[in-house]
Amino acid sequence: MTRKNTLRFVYIRDICPDVTFLLRNRESHSRRDITLYLFIGWVAFLTTRYRQITVRWDIVANAAVYCILFIVGGHFFCAGSIARCAGRPPAPEWPWKWT
């Protein structure tokens, strides 16, 4: 028998029913509880799978470069926008801490 390729949707409720229970009953749990529960779950997962994890440094470097370009580009976009909107000298400057 050959196995047909079928598209199977995986929902979060199938993967982790405890998380969907927490998300469904939000009024009875605080954000801190949900965050702590998810963090503990990730730590438990990583402790069992850490030997199977490999870091692709080329992708990490690409992500770092793209994040830096996005931040610098966003800063100059906002600085240029505020200078154009002011329209009169002296134009206010956009400080880096706002970015």
C-alpha positions as CSV (number, residue, x, y, z in Angstrom):
1,M,0.0,0.0,0.0
2,T,1.2,3.5,-0.8
3,R,0.6,6.2,1.6
4,K,-1.1,9.3,0.2
5,N,0.4,12.7,1.0
6,T,-2.3,14.4,3.0
7,L,-2.3,17.8,4.5
8,R,-2.8,17.6,8.2
9,F,-3.4,20.7,10.3
10,V,-1.7,20.7,13.6
11,Y,-3.3,22.9,16.2
12,I,-1.8,24.1,19.5
13,R,-4.5,22.2,21.3
14,D,-3.2,18.9,19.8
15,I,0.4,19.7,20.8
16,C,0.0,21.0,24.3
17,P,-3.5,20.7,25.8
18,D,-2.4,22.3,29.1
19,V,-1.5,25.6,27.3
20,T,-4.9,25.7,25.6
21,F,-6.6,25.1,28.9
22,L,-4.7,28.0,30.4
23,L,-5.5,30.3,27.4
24,R,-9.2,29.3,27.4
25,N,-9.6,30.0,31.1
26,R,-7.7,33.3,31.2
27,E,-9.9,34.9,33.8
28,S,-8.8,32.3,36.4
29,H,-5.0,32.6,35.6
30,S,-2.8,35.7,35.7
31,R,-0.4,36.6,32.9
32,R,2.4,35.8,35.3
33,D,1.1,32.3,35.8
34,I,0.8,31.6,32.1
35,T,4.2,33.1,31.4
36,L,5.8,31.0,34.1
37,Y,4.0,27.9,33.0
38,L,5.2,28.4,29.4
39,F,8.8,29.1,30.5
40,I,9.0,26.0,32.7
41,G,7.6,24.0,29.8
42,W,10.3,25.3,27.4
43,V,13.0,24.7,30.0
44,A,11.8,21.1,30.4
45,F,11.7,20.6,26.6
46,L,15.2,22.0,26.1
47,T,16.7,19.9,28.9
48,T,15.5,16.7,27.1
49,R,16.5,17.9,23.6
50,Y,19.7,20.0,24.1
51,R,21.9,17.3,22.5
52,Q,19.9,17.4,19.3
53,I,20.1,21.2,18.9
54,T,22.6,22.6,16.5
55,V,23.2,26.3,16.0
56,R,23.6,27.6,12.5
57,W,25.9,30.5,13.0
58,D,25.3,31.8,9.5
59,I,21.6,32.3,10.2
60,V,22.4,33.9,13.6
61,A,24.7,36.4,11.9
62,N,22.1,37.1,9.2
63,A,19.5,37.7,11.8
64,A,21.8,40.1,13.7
65,V,22.6,42.0,10.6
66,Y,18.9,42.3,9.6
67,C,18.0,43.5,13.1
68,I,20.6,46.1,13.1
69,L,19.6,47.3,9.7
70,F,15.9,47.4,10.7
71,I,16.7,49.4,13.8
72,V,19.0,51.9,12.0
73,G,16.6,52.2,9.1
74,G,13.7,52.8,11.5
75,H,15.6,55.4,13.4
76,F,16.5,57.4,10.3
77,F,12.9,57.0,9.0
78,C,11.5,58.4,12.2
79,A,14.1,61.2,12.3
80,G,13.3,62.2,8.8
81,S,9.6,62.1,9.4
82,I,9.7,64.3,12.4
83,A,12.0,66.8,10.6
84,R,9.6,67.0,7.7
85,C,6.5,67.3,9.9
86,A,8.1,70.1,11.9
87,G,8.7,72.1,8.8
88,R,10.3,75.0,10.6
89,P,13.9,75.4,11.9
90,P,15.1,74.3,14.3
91,A,13.7,70.8,13.6
92,P,13.5,68.6,16.7
93,E,15.8,65.7,16.7
94,W,14.8,62.1,17.1
95,P,17.0,60.6,19.9
96,W,18.3,57.1,19.7
97,K,16.6,56.1,23.0
98,W,13.2,56.7,21.3
99,T,14.1,54.1,18.7
